[in-house]
Amino acid sequence: MDAQTWPVGFRCLLLLALVGSARSEGVQTCEEVRKLFQWRLLGAVRGLPDSPRAGPDLQVCISKKPTCCTRKMEERYQIASRQDMQQLLQTSSSTLKFLISRNAAAFQETLETLIKQAENYTSILFCNTYRNMALEAAASVQEFFTDVGLYLFGADVNPEEFINRFFDSLFPLVYNHLINPGVTDSSLEYSECIRMARRDVSPFGNIPKIVMGQMGRSLLPSRTFLQALNLGIEVINTTDYLHFSKECSRAFLKMQYCSHCQGLTLSKPCMGYCLNVMRGCLAHMAELNPHWHGYIRSLEELSDAMHGTYDIEHVLLNFHLLVSDAVIQAHFNGQKLLEQVNKICGRPVRTPTQSPRCSFEQSKEKHGMKTTTRSSEETLANRRKEFINSLRLYRSFYGGLADQLCANELAATDGLPCWNGEDIVKSYSLRVVGNGIKAQSGNPEVKVKGSDPVINQIIDKLKHVIQLLQGRSPKPDKWELLQLGSGGGMVEQVSGDCDDEDGCGGSGSGEVKRTLKITDWMPDDMNFSDVKQIHHTDSGSTLDTTGAGCAAATESMTFTLIGVVMLLPGIW
């Protein structure tokens, strides 16, 4: 060191020595403590000391040195420390909470849009191909998709019942307009007889069973997925406002504010000290970690399994094709069905009437019929995958929360002087314990006793939803559905492999892909009278719908039913 730098270095060492001496012997004034206390507590408080003095009445910030704190200040610090702890928890979980709540809302909104789009497709089918029965079918179509929405969003409705109800109501319309067209029955009792006869005569073949299989495989996983997201939000909300023990509150107060009593308002806790306090305070919360990890893993497994006949987007947007198949099948077997109905319900007294026809323009205005397309990257499945990829980063959120808070918010950087609960030191010298309740037996800063009933309740809920999520993940051999009953219990239903009757494939031919292939699908100026024929490549047959109430086409358009890919605009 040269002659010029020596005086400067000496003065710096002397200043540090004087600061260290002041800290060891106690501060001379409480002015900074008073200012910070009044600012933190939003207002002046009477009785704040001007200079350090003995504090024999203190309960937590006990020190042999003179102190700037009074018992009243300590009580206010205690309140502030609880608020700080809650604020820390809310801040640390805010990104995770936003991720889940935003996607839960978007997922629900997407489902609502899918339901409306599927309803529009079904209404368009009737207006286009079976327009004589379209207005009469509108109520049944609307009721069906209303029930679909109620079920998806948690209402206690039975899919099998509303699917059967839809096909029961469809049969009288098909019978009156296609099987025995040209006249309309004037007797409501006779239509009710036809409706009741539907399950005996099976006019739609196995189509209702196919619908039940596909709806069962797709609606329930989506319903469960949405319920699981809402539970995730509930877990975070609960832990954000968790009540801490008296031992934890005292330890956090000592770590955060007792240094102020000695005038050390800018000091931060040592890392090891902070870890002991926070791992002790959050020991019960750390017990959530394996169950939270399992919850995210189960969400991921269910999401990965929701494809094909398990994909609600695919199933809902193909529903109108199955309805068309059902009507066609009943029409083909019209003579046989006519004889069966006459045998069951008799021959009614019938009066010729003019059936009201569906106006496409009116229907379009009423139902908002407008079809749009989107790329494969914008599908519901891909949005769900993006969400799971983001959520996977939080699998160990509760296990590493204490460490995260100390590293990011509370503790001093390693190597700097820090507060150990009693004084400023170079480093924390006591043993640092691990996370979780079992590791706290040797914690020198916080005594952890018993269990937290609120945390235990959350753990039970997570275990329950994990069982539901795993039960709704399709398995190679079977698919178990844990259906919630009206009393809140669970009734186990087991569905076997996807078979031919479920609409998954032909005998020995693997999966049959069904795609609705339409050239220039539904431009805004399209006239629905342009539709003339429906060709079913599945059966190789063709139905001329002109006799079913559709006007003769001036230009032909072919609907090739190989399968459907109609995607909604992304709203995520």
DODRENGU-149395 format. One record per residue (C-alpha): residue number from 1; residue in three letters; x, y, z. Coordinates in Angstrom, 3 decimals. Each point is the difference from the previous one (the first is absolute). Layout:
% residues N
num/residu/u/v/w
NUM/Ala/X/Y/Z
...
//
This chain:
% residues 572
num/residu/u/v/w
1/Met/0.000/0.000/0.000
2/Asp/1.527/3.334/-1.049
3/Ala/0.115/3.177/2.038
4/Gln/-3.057/1.528/-1.634
5/Thr/-2.378/-2.964/0.490
6/Trp/1.115/-0.778/3.568
7/Pro/-1.873/2.908/1.717
8/Val/-3.210/-0.880/-1.887
9/Gly/0.201/-3.672/0.940
10/Phe/0.764/0.826/3.602
11/Arg/-3.015/2.289/0.232
12/Cys/-2.270/-2.738/-1.431
13/Leu/1.264/-2.525/2.549
14/Leu/-0.471/2.487/2.797
15/Leu/-3.583/0.684/-1.155
16/Leu/-0.824/-3.712/-0.101
17/Ala/1.461/-0.401/3.475
18/Leu/-2.111/2.830/1.338
19/Val/-3.150/-1.492/-1.626
20/Gly/0.785/-3.390/1.478
21/Ser/0.572/1.595/3.400
22/Ala/-3.289/1.866/-0.239
23/Arg/-1.817/-3.219/-0.876
24/Ser/1.599/-1.952/2.821
25/Glu/-0.689/2.622/2.585
26/Gly/-3.447/0.980/-1.326
27/Val/-1.289/2.884/-2.063
28/Gln/-0.032/3.518/1.426
29/Thr/-3.312/1.078/-1.525
30/Cys/-3.286/-1.672/-1.038
31/Glu/-0.851/2.560/-2.669
32/Glu/0.298/-2.403/-2.960
33/Val/-1.975/-2.663/1.883
34/Arg/-2.740/2.524/0.776
35/Lys/-0.240/1.171/-3.615
36/Leu/-0.125/-3.534/-1.406
37/Phe/-2.502/-1.131/2.622
38/Gln/-2.342/2.910/-0.682
39/Trp/0.300/-0.488/-3.766
40/Arg/-0.587/-3.752/0.218
41/Leu/-3.014/0.396/2.255
42/Leu/-1.397/2.968/-1.934
43/Gly/-0.057/2.639/2.669
44/Ala/1.565/1.340/3.171
45/Val/-0.201/-2.090/3.157
46/Arg/0.354/1.504/3.442
47/Gly/2.680/-1.149/2.382
48/Leu/2.755/-0.769/-2.487
49/Pro/3.376/0.401/1.750
50/Asp/2.410/2.683/-1.204
51/Ser/3.068/-1.910/1.145
52/Pro/0.754/-3.631/0.931
53/Arg/-1.064/-1.158/3.439
54/Ala/-0.517/-3.223/1.919
55/Gly/-2.913/-2.124/-1.152
56/Pro/-0.824/-2.431/2.781
57/Asp/-3.648/-0.359/-1.121
58/Leu/0.825/-1.296/-3.486
59/Gln/-1.185/-3.547/-0.739
60/Val/1.806/-0.877/-3.231
61/Cys/2.637/2.623/-0.816
62/Ile/1.829/-0.592/3.268
63/Ser/3.518/1.438/0.161
64/Lys/2.561/0.844/2.680
65/Lys/0.788/3.176/-1.910
66/Pro/-2.101/3.185/0.098
67/Thr/-2.891/-0.175/-2.452
68/Cys/-2.052/2.389/-2.103
69/Cys/-3.121/-2.165/0.414
70/Thr/-2.806/0.028/2.515
71/Arg/-2.550/-2.727/0.747
72/Lys/-2.551/1.932/-2.049
73/Met/2.394/0.219/-2.949
74/Glu/0.679/-3.717/0.253
75/Glu/-3.713/-0.720/-0.181
76/Arg/-0.319/2.154/-3.102
77/Tyr/3.017/-1.710/-1.520
78/Gln/-1.719/-3.323/0.664
79/Ile/-3.027/1.106/-2.016
80/Ala/2.261/1.288/-2.786
81/Ser/1.923/-3.272/-0.135
82/Arg/-3.205/-2.003/-0.456
83/Gln/-1.025/2.313/-2.819
84/Asp/3.453/-0.362/-1.543
85/Met/-0.228/-3.784/0.125
86/Gln/-3.383/-0.039/-1.695
87/Gln/1.150/2.480/-2.622
88/Leu/3.058/-2.128/-0.723
89/Leu/-2.132/-3.092/-0.517
90/Gln/-2.439/1.814/-2.280
91/Thr/2.790/1.528/-2.050
92/Ser/1.877/-3.278/-0.373
93/Ser/-3.107/-1.844/-1.220
94/Ser/-1.448/2.787/-2.157
95/Thr/1.521/-1.223/-3.271
96/Leu/-1.092/-3.586/0.639
97/Lys/-3.481/1.088/1.028
98/Phe/-0.356/2.174/-3.095
99/Leu/1.179/-2.840/-2.222
100/Ile/-2.650/-2.400/1.305
101/Ser/-2.878/2.484/0.311
102/Arg/0.613/1.476/-3.448
103/Asn/0.051/-3.417/-1.631
104/Ala/-3.000/-1.230/1.979
105/Ala/-1.984/2.972/-1.289
106/Ala/1.302/-0.439/-3.551
107/Phe/-0.678/-3.731/0.097
108/Gln/-3.587/0.602/1.089
109/Glu/-0.470/2.707/-2.618
110/Thr/1.366/-2.330/-2.674
111/Leu/-2.404/-2.741/1.044
112/Glu/-2.905/2.447/-0.141
113/Thr/1.036/0.997/-3.512
114/Leu/0.388/-3.632/-1.050
115/Ile/-3.485/-0.806/1.293
116/Lys/-1.517/2.912/-1.886
117/Gln/1.888/-0.912/-3.165
118/Ala/-1.166/-3.626/0.230
119/Glu/-3.572/1.184/0.570
120/Asn/0.284/2.221/-3.075
121/Tyr/1.289/-2.896/-2.123
122/Thr/-2.936/-2.161/1.102
123/Ser/-2.504/2.775/-0.674
124/Ile/1.558/0.580/-3.434
125/Leu/-0.344/-3.719/-0.737
126/Phe/-3.756/0.153/0.594
127/Cys/-0.471/3.307/-1.816
128/Asn/2.017/-1.233/-2.928
129/Thr/-0.988/-3.617/-0.429
130/Tyr/-3.098/-0.575/2.139
131/Arg/-1.513/3.446/-0.053
132/Asn/-3.630/-1.169/0.372
133/Met/0.789/-1.223/3.503
134/Ala/2.601/2.676/0.843
135/Leu/-2.194/2.337/2.025
136/Glu/-1.490/-2.883/1.964
137/Ala/3.469/-1.416/0.646
138/Ala/1.426/3.340/1.157
139/Ala/-1.255/-0.337/3.574
140/Ser/1.435/-3.511/0.380
141/Val/3.339/1.060/-1.453
142/Gln/0.211/2.986/2.319
143/Glu/-0.985/-2.070/3.035
144/Phe/2.598/-2.637/-0.832
145/Phe/2.894/2.440/-0.214
146/Thr/-1.215/1.873/3.074
147/Asp/0.243/-3.286/1.897
148/Val/3.473/-0.593/-1.440
149/Gly/1.108/3.374/1.395
150/Leu/-1.641/-0.581/3.373
151/Tyr/1.773/-3.322/0.338
152/Leu/3.399/1.323/-1.058
153/Phe/-0.171/2.830/2.519
154/Gly/-0.906/-2.205/2.939
155/Ala/-3.798/-0.285/0.110
156/Asp/-1.553/-3.245/1.212
157/Val/-1.399/-1.176/-3.335
158/Asn/0.314/-3.472/-1.522
159/Pro/1.458/-0.170/-3.540
160/Glu/-1.705/-3.308/-0.747
161/Glu/-3.368/1.543/0.861
162/Phe/0.336/3.121/-2.135
163/Ile/1.431/-1.963/-2.940
164/Asn/-2.946/-2.391/0.144
165/Arg/-2.382/2.918/0.377
166/Phe/1.381/1.601/-3.167
167/Phe/-0.424/-3.131/-2.130
168/Asp/-3.421/-0.675/1.536
169/Ser/-1.149/3.455/-1.120
170/Leu/1.628/-0.410/-3.419
171/Phe/-1.862/-3.186/-0.943
172/Pro/-3.536/1.499/-0.284
173/Leu/1.394/2.717/-2.288
174/Val/1.772/-2.500/-2.225
175/Tyr/-3.069/-2.225/-0.041
176/Asn/-2.416/2.798/-0.929
177/His/2.202/1.677/-2.588
178/Leu/2.066/-2.805/-1.568
179/Ile/-1.532/-3.396/0.751
180/Asn/-3.618/1.110/-0.482
181/Pro/0.423/3.463/-1.558
182/Gly/-2.524/2.458/-1.335
183/Val/-2.412/-0.020/2.926
184/Thr/0.403/1.051/3.584
185/Asp/-1.593/-1.835/2.893
186/Ser/-2.518/2.165/1.829
187/Ser/0.253/-2.086/3.179
188/Leu/2.639/0.819/2.588
189/Glu/-0.734/-3.333/1.626
190/Tyr/0.969/-1.830/-3.160
191/Ser/3.296/1.893/-0.278
192/Glu/0.698/-0.862/3.624
193/Cys/-0.656/-3.661/-0.818
194/Ile/2.516/0.184/-2.828
195/Arg/2.500/1.650/2.315
196/Met/-0.453/-2.731/2.601
197/Ala/0.333/-2.696/-2.674
198/Arg/3.428/1.213/-1.120
199/Arg/1.975/-2.193/2.396
200/Asp/-2.013/-3.083/-0.985
201/Val/0.200/0.341/-3.776
202/Ser/3.553/1.474/-0.116
203/Pro/-0.535/2.160/-3.082
204/Phe/3.502/1.479/0.230
205/Gly/1.849/-3.269/0.409
206/Asn/3.081/0.270/2.163
207/Ile/0.454/3.746/-0.587
208/Pro/-1.325/0.973/3.478
209/Lys/2.449/-2.469/1.550
210/Ile/2.832/1.439/-2.059
211/Val/-0.931/3.491/1.188
212/Met/-0.072/-1.190/3.618
213/Gly/3.408/-1.628/-0.402
214/Gln/1.590/3.052/-1.565
215/Met/-1.666/2.463/2.368
216/Gly/0.948/-2.090/3.002
217/Arg/3.617/-0.160/-1.104
218/Ser/0.247/3.732/-0.692
219/Leu/-2.385/1.922/2.277
220/Leu/1.057/-1.516/3.300
221/Pro/3.770/0.560/-0.405
222/Ser/-0.615/3.633/-0.971
223/Arg/-2.380/0.479/2.917
224/Thr/2.568/-1.512/2.374
225/Phe/2.845/2.024/-1.498
226/Leu/-1.920/3.234/0.572
227/Gln/-0.945/-0.997/3.549
228/Ala/3.636/-0.824/0.711
229/Leu/1.108/3.447/-1.145
230/Asn/-2.520/1.596/2.341
231/Leu/1.346/-2.126/2.845
232/Gly/3.520/1.188/-0.807
233/Ile/-1.185/3.591/0.405
234/Glu/-1.657/-0.956/3.290
235/Val/3.251/-1.535/1.295
236/Ile/1.960/3.159/-0.789
237/Asn/-2.652/2.265/1.520
238/Thr/0.053/-2.063/3.183
239/Thr/3.777/0.012/0.396
240/Asp/0.145/3.722/-0.790
241/Tyr/-2.045/0.705/3.128
242/Leu/1.319/-2.716/2.270
243/His/0.060/0.802/3.730
244/Phe/3.391/-0.545/1.604
245/Ser/0.805/-1.243/3.470
246/Lys/1.040/2.267/2.856
247/Glu/3.496/-1.496/-0.163
248/Cys/0.299/0.876/-3.679
249/Ser/-1.327/3.539/0.492
250/Arg/2.548/0.689/2.738
251/Ala/2.852/-1.462/-2.057
252/Phe/-0.924/2.040/-3.073
253/Leu/-0.306/3.168/2.099
254/Lys/3.444/-0.631/1.474
255/Met/1.482/-0.549/-3.439
256/Gln/-1.638/2.999/-1.688
257/Tyr/-0.295/2.767/2.572
258/Cys/2.005/-0.668/3.169
259/Ser/3.088/1.346/-1.779
260/His/-1.809/3.359/-0.219
261/Cys/-0.089/0.189/3.769
262/Gln/3.788/0.198/-0.081
263/Gly/-0.011/2.620/-2.744
264/Leu/0.949/-2.516/-2.706
265/Thr/-2.775/1.009/-2.353
266/Leu/1.827/-0.962/-3.200
267/Ser/1.226/-3.423/1.078
268/Lys/-1.299/-3.236/-1.505
269/Pro/-0.147/-3.476/1.575
270/Cys/2.779/-2.472/-0.640
271/Met/-0.935/-2.627/-2.587
272/Gly/0.229/-2.935/2.394
273/Tyr/-1.972/1.896/2.638
274/Cys/-2.689/0.882/-2.533
275/Leu/-0.225/-3.608/-1.219
276/Asn/-0.489/-1.307/3.526
277/Val/-2.763/2.508/0.733
278/Met/-1.834/-0.411/-3.315
279/Arg/0.409/-3.773/-0.197
280/Gly/-1.429/-0.179/3.498
281/Cys/-2.904/2.343/-0.772
282/Leu/-0.776/-1.760/-3.288
283/Ala/0.673/-3.545/1.199
284/His/-3.667/-1.003/-0.220
285/Met/-0.350/1.637/-3.388
286/Ala/3.006/-1.972/-1.266
287/Glu/-1.994/-3.164/0.681
288/Leu/-2.204/0.998/-2.940
289/Asn/2.880/-0.406/-2.420
290/Pro/-0.273/-3.709/-0.943
291/His/-3.770/0.315/-0.404
292/Trp/0.319/3.205/-2.031
293/His/2.586/-1.728/-2.161
294/Gly/-2.383/-2.940/-0.469
295/Tyr/-2.846/2.388/-0.823
296/Ile/1.958/1.629/-2.842
297/Arg/1.235/-3.372/-1.267
298/Ser/-3.585/-1.343/-0.058
299/Leu/-1.212/3.098/-1.861
300/Glu/2.742/-0.592/-2.536
301/Glu/-0.904/-3.672/-0.446
302/Leu/-3.691/0.798/-0.469
303/Ser/0.757/2.783/-2.458
304/Asp/2.269/-2.284/-2.040
305/Ala/-2.735/-2.648/-0.122
306/Met/-2.725/2.366/-1.235
307/His/0.331/-0.649/-3.721
308/Gly/-1.944/-1.839/-2.678
309/Thr/-3.321/-1.187/1.411
310/Tyr/1.093/1.486/3.318
311/Asp/0.413/3.465/-1.531
312/Ile/-3.082/2.095/0.726
313/Glu/0.737/2.319/-2.907
314/His/-0.072/-2.903/-2.433
315/Val/-3.117/-1.558/1.540
316/Leu/-2.126/3.146/0.245
317/Leu/0.814/1.236/-3.489
318/Asn/-0.808/-3.431/-1.457
319/Phe/-3.290/-0.428/1.840
320/His/-2.110/1.290/-2.902
321/Leu/1.467/-2.716/-2.231
322/Leu/-1.244/-2.689/2.336
323/Val/-3.416/1.668/0.075
324/Ser/-0.017/-0.092/-3.783
325/Asp/1.015/-3.682/0.076
326/Ala/-2.854/-0.703/2.412
327/Val/-2.607/1.712/-2.190
328/Ile/1.287/-1.744/-3.129
329/Gln/-0.128/-3.384/1.668
330/Ala/-3.585/0.560/1.145
331/His/-0.966/1.107/-3.502
332/Phe/1.551/-3.083/-1.603
333/Asn/-1.963/-2.251/2.366
334/Gly/-3.162/2.078/-0.340
335/Gln/-2.351/-2.761/-1.123
336/Lys/0.995/-2.310/2.820
337/Leu/-0.288/2.818/2.546
338/Leu/-3.389/0.989/-1.376
339/Glu/-1.310/-3.523/0.610
340/Gln/1.525/-0.119/3.502
341/Val/-1.475/3.355/1.016
342/Asn/-3.418/-0.912/-1.380
343/Lys/0.141/-3.165/2.039
344/Ile/0.974/1.810/3.219
345/Cys/-1.928/3.272/-0.324
346/Gly/-2.713/-0.900/-2.531
347/Arg/-1.021/2.007/-3.040
348/Pro/-0.761/3.586/1.015
349/Val/-2.569/2.373/-1.374
350/Arg/2.169/2.368/-1.984
351/Thr/-0.663/3.354/-1.620
352/Pro/2.078/1.468/-2.851
353/Thr/1.815/3.171/1.036
354/Gln/2.812/2.123/-1.312
355/Ser/3.103/-0.373/2.133
356/Pro/1.841/3.224/0.736
357/Arg/3.290/0.170/-1.833
358/Cys/3.281/1.211/1.328
359/Ser/1.195/3.279/-1.432
360/Phe/3.766/0.006/-0.115
361/Glu/0.238/3.760/0.341
362/Gln/-2.269/0.004/3.055
363/Ser/1.797/-2.965/1.479
364/Lys/3.377/1.541/-0.708
365/Glu/-1.028/3.169/1.810
366/Lys/-1.466/-1.947/2.903
367/His/2.831/-2.448/0.531
368/Gly/2.934/2.113/-1.149
369/Met/0.914/-2.641/-2.550
370/Lys/3.414/0.796/-1.241
371/Thr/2.735/-2.539/-0.431
372/Thr/3.639/0.833/0.254
373/Thr/3.210/-1.948/-0.266
374/Arg/3.281/0.122/1.813
375/Ser/3.327/-1.686/-0.312
376/Ser/0.934/-3.145/1.877
377/Glu/2.213/2.066/2.300
378/Glu/-3.125/1.755/1.318
379/Thr/-1.939/-3.105/1.040
380/Leu/-1.256/-0.487/3.526
381/Ala/2.392/-2.920/0.455
382/Asn/3.033/2.122/-0.879
383/Arg/-1.119/2.832/2.283
384/Arg/-0.400/-2.503/2.781
385/Lys/3.464/-1.376/-0.711
386/Glu/1.513/3.494/0.195
387/Phe/-1.682/0.515/3.353
388/Ile/1.295/-3.311/1.379
389/Asn/3.528/0.820/-1.153
390/Ser/-0.154/3.273/1.934
391/Leu/-1.592/-1.606/3.051
392/Arg/2.688/-2.691/0.097
393/Leu/2.511/2.665/1.097
394/Tyr/-1.906/0.282/3.311
395/Arg/0.010/-3.700/0.946
396/Ser/2.230/0.650/3.049
397/Phe/-1.520/3.356/0.888
398/Tyr/-0.956/-0.815/3.578
399/Gly/3.128/-2.019/0.738
400/Gly/2.322/2.845/-1.008
401/Leu/-2.087/2.955/1.167
402/Ala/2.024/0.748/3.141
403/Asp/3.273/-0.078/-1.936
404/Gln/-1.458/2.185/-2.747
405/Leu/-1.182/2.650/2.474
406/Cys/3.361/0.177/1.735
407/Ala/2.010/0.067/-3.203
408/Asn/-2.167/2.525/-1.843
409/Glu/-1.457/2.213/2.704
410/Leu/1.198/-0.323/3.551
411/Ala/3.585/-1.068/0.571
412/Ala/3.272/1.828/-0.451
413/Thr/2.336/-1.004/-2.786
414/Asp/2.611/-2.541/1.029
415/Gly/3.242/1.604/1.184
416/Leu/-1.578/3.200/1.325
417/Pro/-0.502/0.805/3.684
418/Cys/-3.469/-1.157/1.063
419/Trp/-2.448/-0.194/2.911
420/Asn/-0.053/-3.270/1.942
421/Gly/-2.846/0.909/2.350
422/Glu/2.246/1.644/2.586
423/Asp/2.685/1.984/-1.777
424/Ile/1.773/0.713/-3.280
425/Val/2.394/-2.840/-0.825
426/Lys/2.106/-1.173/-2.908
427/Ser/-1.948/-3.250/-0.406
428/Tyr/-2.636/-2.129/1.725
429/Ser/1.626/-2.661/2.147
430/Leu/-2.924/-2.226/1.064
431/Arg/-1.201/-3.149/-1.726
432/Val/-2.326/0.484/-2.993
433/Val/-2.863/-2.523/-0.177
434/Gly/-1.783/-1.340/-3.062
435/Asn/-3.564/0.413/-1.267
436/Gly/-3.047/-1.794/1.357
437/Ile/-1.302/-0.828/3.456
438/Lys/2.373/-2.883/0.737
439/Ala/3.057/2.185/-0.620
440/Gln/-1.065/2.596/2.596
441/Ser/0.829/-1.990/3.129
442/Gly/3.408/1.669/0.162
443/Asn/-1.034/3.475/-1.151
444/Pro/1.728/2.520/2.333
445/Glu/-2.348/2.869/-0.954
446/Val/-3.562/-1.407/-0.224
447/Lys/-1.727/-2.784/1.889
448/Val/-2.427/-1.871/-2.244
449/Lys/-2.699/-2.001/1.753
450/Gly/-2.781/-2.264/-1.231
451/Ser/-1.734/0.391/-3.330
452/Asp/-1.988/2.746/-1.662
453/Pro/-3.669/-0.977/-0.539
454/Val/-0.368/2.405/-2.936
455/Ile/3.005/-1.502/-1.775
456/Asn/-1.297/-3.500/0.727
457/Gln/-3.313/0.944/-1.587
458/Ile/1.760/1.297/-3.111
459/Ile/2.044/-3.195/-0.210
460/Asp/-3.198/-2.064/0.147
461/Lys/-1.514/2.065/-2.828
462/Leu/3.124/-0.406/-2.117
463/Lys/0.002/-3.761/0.591
464/His/-3.636/-0.131/-1.045
465/Val/0.445/1.996/-3.191
466/Ile/3.103/-2.048/-0.911
467/Gln/-2.151/-3.128/0.223
468/Leu/-2.616/1.623/-2.218
469/Leu/2.580/1.161/-2.539
470/Gln/1.656/-3.404/-0.144
471/Gly/-3.367/-1.729/-0.209
472/Arg/-0.879/2.041/-3.057
473/Ser/3.248/-0.630/-1.841
474/Pro/-0.679/-2.576/-2.750
475/Lys/1.808/-3.266/0.599
476/Pro/0.935/-2.569/-2.648
477/Asp/-2.269/-2.644/1.528
478/Lys/-2.851/1.994/1.529
479/Trp/-1.121/3.430/1.003
480/Glu/-1.301/0.526/3.507
481/Leu/-2.335/2.903/0.653
482/Leu/-0.500/1.161/3.574
483/Gln/-3.344/1.743/-0.415
484/Leu/-0.978/2.411/2.761
485/Gly/-3.434/-0.837/1.354
486/Ser/-2.565/2.503/1.169
487/Gly/1.031/-0.634/3.583
488/Gly/3.653/0.754/-0.684
489/Gly/1.076/-3.642/0.059
490/Met/1.600/-1.898/-2.849
491/Val/-1.550/-2.701/-2.128
492/Glu/2.472/-2.018/-2.033
493/Gln/-0.838/-0.625/-3.616
494/Val/2.234/-2.084/-2.217
495/Ser/0.017/0.289/-3.757
496/Gly/1.856/-2.492/-2.112
497/Asp/2.135/0.573/-3.053
498/Cys/-1.274/2.167/-2.789
499/Asp/-1.840/-2.405/-2.277
500/Asp/-1.864/0.155/-3.277
501/Glu/-3.236/0.993/1.688
502/Asp/1.726/2.998/1.527
503/Gly/0.761/1.286/-3.462
504/Cys/3.736/-0.477/0.363
505/Gly/0.562/-2.244/-2.977
506/Gly/-1.278/-2.675/-2.310
507/Ser/0.402/-3.690/0.635
508/Gly/3.600/-0.878/-0.515
509/Ser/0.732/3.187/-1.873
510/Gly/1.389/2.137/2.773
511/Glu/-1.229/3.496/0.703
512/Val/-2.390/1.575/-2.485
513/Lys/0.906/3.643/-0.476
514/Arg/-2.971/2.260/-0.677
515/Thr/0.702/3.296/-1.672
516/Leu/-2.503/2.469/-1.362
517/Lys/1.587/1.033/-3.257
518/Ile/-1.762/2.987/-1.528
519/Thr/1.244/2.205/-2.805
520/Asp/-0.198/3.654/1.031
521/Trp/-1.796/-0.988/3.195
522/Met/-2.948/2.285/0.719
523/Pro/0.822/3.387/-1.490
524/Asp/-2.109/2.823/1.366
525/Asp/-2.074/0.207/-3.171
526/Met/-0.673/-3.733/-0.232
527/Asn/-3.566/-1.045/-0.800
528/Phe/-0.923/-3.134/1.869
529/Ser/-2.303/-1.055/-2.774
530/Asp/3.175/-0.766/-1.936
531/Val/0.417/-3.227/1.929
532/Lys/-1.358/-2.983/-1.862
533/Gln/1.601/-3.232/1.092
534/Ile/1.735/-1.547/2.960
535/His/2.462/-2.767/-0.843
536/His/1.096/-2.359/2.744
537/Thr/3.279/-1.574/-0.888
538/Asp/-0.284/-2.172/3.126
539/Ser/-2.869/-1.983/-1.472
540/Gly/0.401/0.909/-3.636
541/Ser/-3.609/1.155/-0.223
542/Thr/-1.521/3.278/-1.105
543/Leu/-3.089/1.744/1.322
544/Asp/-1.829/2.463/-2.196
545/Thr/-1.444/2.471/2.450
546/Thr/-2.279/1.784/-2.411
547/Gly/-2.883/-2.143/1.203
548/Ala/0.691/0.998/3.602
549/Gly/-1.082/3.589/-0.432
550/Cys/3.086/1.462/-1.621
551/Ala/-0.510/2.036/-3.158
552/Ala/1.498/-1.373/-3.192
553/Ala/3.550/1.166/-0.415
554/Thr/0.995/2.234/-2.869
555/Glu/3.623/-0.643/0.759
556/Ser/1.269/-3.168/1.655
557/Met/2.252/-0.146/3.000
558/Thr/1.248/-3.306/1.358
559/Phe/0.468/-0.635/3.686
560/Thr/2.493/-2.854/0.266
561/Leu/-0.240/-1.479/3.481
562/Ile/3.452/-1.392/0.565
563/Gly/0.318/1.862/3.356
564/Val/0.066/3.555/1.390
565/Val/2.683/2.513/0.712
566/Met/-1.625/3.331/0.798
567/Leu/1.860/2.086/2.478
568/Leu/-0.987/3.033/1.967
569/Pro/1.832/3.304/-0.054
570/Gly/2.545/0.188/2.798
571/Ile/-1.136/1.947/3.042
572/Trp/2.820/-0.998/2.322
//
